[in-house]
Amino acid sequence: MSEQWRAVAKVGAVKPGDVIPVTVDGLELALGLDGERYFAVQRRCVHRGGDLTEGIVSRGHIICPNHAWRFSTATGRHADASEYCLATYSVRVVGDTIEIDPQLKEST
């Protein structure tokens, strides 16, 4: 699988615990910072389409603002019902630029 990294933001654009919207190759994603680790997931919750960029990040989870569904920032899996999962994408930092690979990350 080839990686096709896309620049989406500068370091500092996302504060710890925050989530911002980004678009990569037509995909609407939520880019967040969990502690010191950036993560990217699909922007809409799999439950009822809540906008995850309006949610919060807490203790390794992104929490949907609509019904408080919690998903792992690392795997995208729902905290209590693993059959629900967000699409996740690889993120890296190069210099002062945050990049996302638009190919779906393999689930773990």
KEMIDO-959856 format. One line per 2 residues: their letters; for each residue x, y, z of N, C-alpha, C. Coordinates in steps of 0.02 Angstrom, whole numbers, plus 32768, in hexadecimal, padded with zeros to 4 digits. Each point is the difference from the previous one (the first is absolute). Example, Ala and Ser with C-alpha at 12.3 -4.5 7.8 and 13.67 -1.06 7.14 Angstrom:
KEMIDO-959856
as = 8294 7EE4 8186 7FD3 803B 8000 802D 803C 8000 ~ 7FEE 8035 7FDC 802A 803B 8003 7FD9 8037 8025
This chain:
KEMIDO-959856
ms = 802A 7FC5 8000 7FD6 803B 8000 802C 803D 8000 ~ 7FF6 802B 7FCF 8029 803C 7FFD 7FE1 8038 802A
eq = 802A 8027 801F 7FE9 8037 8029 8000 803F 7FD5 ~ 7FCB 8027 8006 7FFA 803E 7FDB 7FEF 8037 8031
wr = 8031 8017 8024 7FF6 8031 8034 7FE9 8043 7FE5 ~ 7FD1 801F 8024 7FE6 8042 7FEE 8008 802F 803B
av = 801B 803B 7FF4 8006 8033 8035 7FBA 801A 800F ~ 7FEF 8003 8042 7FBD 8017 8013 8001 803A 8032
ak = 8036 8009 8025 8003 8035 8033 8048 8009 8017 ~ 800A 8036 8023 8041 800D 801F 7FFC 7FEA 804A
vg = 8039 7FEA 801A 8004 7FF0 8047 7FEA 803E 8026 ~ 7FD7 7FF7 8032 7FE6 8038 8026 7FB9 8013 7FEC
av = 7FEA 7FE8 7FC5 7FBC 800F 7FE9 7FCC 7FD9 8029 ~ 8016 7FC9 801E 7FD5 7FD7 802A 801E 7FFF 8046
kp = 7FDA 8016 8030 8016 8000 8046 7FEF 7FBD 8020 ~ 8026 7FEB 8033 7FF0 7FC0 8022 7FB6 7FFE 8015
gd = 7FDF 7FC9 7FEE 7FBA 7FF7 8011 7FD0 801C 7FCD ~ 8019 8023 7FCE 7FD5 801E 7FCD 7FFC 7FD4 7FC2
vi = 7FCD 800F 7FD7 7FF5 7FDF 7FC0 7FEE 8035 7FCD ~ 801E 7FFB 7FC4 7FF0 8030 7FCB 7FEB 7FDA 7FC1
pv = 7FD8 8020 7FD6 7FED 7FE0 7FC0 8037 8009 7FCC ~ 800D 7FCC 7FDA 802E 8003 7FC7 7FE2 7FD7 7FC8
tv = 8012 8013 7FC3 7FEA 7FDA 7FC5 803E 7FE7 7FDC ~ 8001 7FBF 7FF3 8038 7FE1 7FDE 7FE5 7FD7 7FC6
dg = 8011 8013 7FC3 7FE9 7FDD 7FC4 7FB5 7FF4 8001 ~ 7FDA 8032 8016 7FB7 7FFC 8001 7FE4 7FDF 803F
le = 802B 7FE5 802B 7FE9 7FE1 803E 7FFA 8035 8037 ~ 7FC6 8003 8021 7FF8 802D 8039 8016 7FDC 803F
la = 8036 8019 801E 801E 7FDF 803A 8002 802E 803C ~ 8009 7FE2 803A 800A 8023 803F 8049 7FF3 8014
lg = 8026 8035 8007 8046 7FFC 8015 8003 8017 8048 ~ 801B 7FD6 802C 8004 8012 8046 8044 7FF4 801E
ld = 8008 8019 803D 803E 7FF7 8025 7FEE 7FE2 8044 ~ 8015 7FC2 800A 7FF4 7FDB 803D 8041 7FFD 8027
ge = 8008 802C 8030 8040 8005 8023 8033 801E 7FD0 ~ 8031 7FD8 7FED 8032 8017 7FD0 7FFA 7FDB 7FBD
ry = 7FCA 7FDA 7FF7 7FF8 7FD7 7FC4 7FC6 801A 7FD6 ~ 800F 800F 7FC0 7FCC 8014 7FD1 7FDB 7FC3 7FE8
fa = 7FC0 8008 7FF0 7FD9 7FCA 7FE3 7FCF 801E 7FCE ~ 7FE9 7FD5 7FD2 7FCE 8015 7FCF 7FCD 7FC9 7FF8
vq = 7FC0 8014 8003 7FC8 7FD2 7FF7 7FCD 8020 7FD2 ~ 7FD1 7FD8 7FE8 7FCA 801C 7FD8 7FDD 8035 8029
rr = 7FE6 8032 7FDF 7FE4 803A 8024 7FBB 7FF1 801E ~ 7FDA 7FD5 7FE3 7FBB 7FF2 8017 7FFD 7FC0 8029
cv = 7FDD 8003 8038 7FF7 7FC6 802C 7FD7 7FCB 7FDC ~ 8011 7FC1 800A 7FDC 7FC9 7FE0 7FBB 7FF5 801D
hr = 7FF1 801F 8039 7FC0 7FF7 8021 7FCA 8028 7FDC ~ 8004 8042 8005 7FCD 802A 7FE0 801E 803B 7FDA
gg = 803F 7FF9 7FEE 801F 8033 7FD6 8017 803F 8023 ~ 8006 7FFC 8043 8017 803B 8025 8045 8016 7FE8
dl = 800A 8042 8001 803F 801C 7FE9 8035 7FF9 8037 ~ 8030 7FD4 7FF6 8032 7FF2 8033 802F 803B 800C
te = 8002 8031 7FD2 802A 803B 800D 7FE0 802C 8035 ~ 7FC3 7FF3 8012 7FDF 8023 8037 8004 7FD8 8040
gi = 8020 7FC6 7FFD 8008 7FD5 803B 803D 8014 8027 ~ 8010 7FD6 8031 803B 800C 8029 802C 7FC2 8000
vs = 803F 800A 8013 8030 7FCA 8006 800F 7FF8 804B ~ 7FFA 7FC2 8018 800C 7FF4 8047 8017 7FB8 800A
rg = 803A 7FFA 8021 801A 7FBE 8014 8001 7FCD 7FC8 ~ 801B 8015 7FC6 8008 7FD1 7FC8 7FC2 7FF5 7FD7
hi = 7FCD 802A 8009 7FC2 7FF9 7FDA 7FEA 8042 7FE3 ~ 7FDE 7FFC 7FC7 7FDC 8039 7FE5 7FB7 7FF3 8010
ic = 7FDE 8033 801B 7FBC 7FF7 8018 7FD1 8029 7FD5 ~ 7FCE 7FDE 7FE4 7FCF 8021 7FD4 7FD5 8030 802A
pn = 7FF5 803C 7FE5 7FD9 8031 8025 7FB6 7FF0 8005 ~ 7FE7 7FD6 7FD3 7FB7 7FF1 7FFF 7FEA 7FD1 8038
ha = 8020 7FC6 8005 7FE9 7FCE 8030 8039 7FE3 802A ~ 8038 8023 8001 803A 7FEE 8029 801D 7FBB 7FF0
wr = 7FF9 7FEA 7FC2 8021 7FC2 7FED 804B 800D 8001 ~ 8026 7FD1 801D 8049 8007 8007 8023 7FCF 7FD1
fs = 8030 801B 7FDA 8026 7FD7 7FD1 804B 8009 800F ~ 8026 7FCA 7FFC 8048 8002 800A 8020 802C 7FCB
ta = 802B 802E 8016 8024 802A 7FD0 8035 7FD7 7FDA ~ 8013 7FC7 801B 8033 7FD6 7FE0 7FE3 7FD0 7FCC
tg = 7FC6 7FE2 8011 7FE4 7FCC 7FD5 7FBE 8012 7FE0 ~ 7FDE 8033 801A 7FBE 8012 7FE8 7FC8 7FD7 801D
rh = 8010 7FCD 8028 7FCC 7FD4 801C 7FD8 8021 8037 ~ 7FBF 7FF2 8002 7FD4 8018 8034 8016 7FE2 8043
ad = 7FFF 8027 8035 8019 7FEB 8040 7FD9 7FC5 801E ~ 7FBF 7FFD 7FF1 7FD6 7FCD 8020 7FE2 7FCD 7FCF
as = 8003 800F 7FC1 7FE2 7FD3 7FCE 802F 7FFD 7FC4 ~ 802E 7FD1 8000 8035 7FFD 7FCE 7FE7 7FF6 7FB9
ey = 7FC0 7FEE 7FF7 7FE7 7FF9 7FBB 7FF9 8044 7FDD ~ 8002 8036 8027 7FFE 8043 7FE4 8046 801B 7FFD
cl = 8013 801A 7FC6 8045 8017 7FF7 8002 803A 7FCE ~ 8028 8032 8011 800D 8037 7FD2 8039 7FEE 7FD1
at = 7FFE 801A 7FC4 8039 7FFA 7FD3 8039 802B 801C ~ 803C 7FE4 8000 803A 8024 801B 8035 8007 7FC9
ys = 802A 8034 8008 8032 8010 7FCF 8042 800E 8023 ~ 8037 7FEE 7FE0 8043 800B 801C 8011 804A 7FFD
vr = 8021 8018 8035 8015 8046 8005 804A 8001 8011 ~ 8023 8030 7FE4 8046 800A 8012 800F 804B 8000
vv = 8037 8011 8020 8018 8045 8001 8043 8001 7FDD ~ 8006 802D 7FCF 803F 800A 7FDC 8011 804A 8009
gd = 8035 800D 8026 8012 8045 800F 7FC9 801F 802A ~ 7FE0 8034 7FE5 7FC9 8020 8024 7FBD 7FF4 7FDD
ti = 7FFD 7FCC 7FD5 7FC4 7FF0 7FDA 7FE3 7FBE 8015 ~ 7FBD 7FFF 800A 7FDC 7FC3 800F 7FE6 7FE4 7FBF
ei = 800D 7FBF 7FF4 7FEB 7FE0 7FC3 7FD5 7FC3 800F ~ 7FD1 7FF2 7FD2 7FD4 7FC6 8006 8007 7FD6 7FC1
dp = 8001 7FBE 8008 7FFD 7FD2 7FC7 7FB6 7FF2 7FF4 ~ 7FE4 8011 7FC5 7FB9 7FF7 7FF4 7FE9 7FB7 7FF7
ql = 802F 7FD2 8001 7FED 7FB9 7FFC 7FE9 7FE9 8046 ~ 7FCB 7FDA 8003 7FE8 7FE6 8040 8037 7FDB 8024
ke = 8004 800C 8041 8031 7FDD 8029 7FE3 7FBA 800D ~ 802C 7FCE 8001 7FEB 7FBC 800F 7FE9 7FFD 8048
st = 7FC6 7FDF 800D 7FEA 7FFA 8045 802C 7FD0 8026 ~ 8007 8010 8042 802A 7FD6 802A 7FD7 7FE1 8037
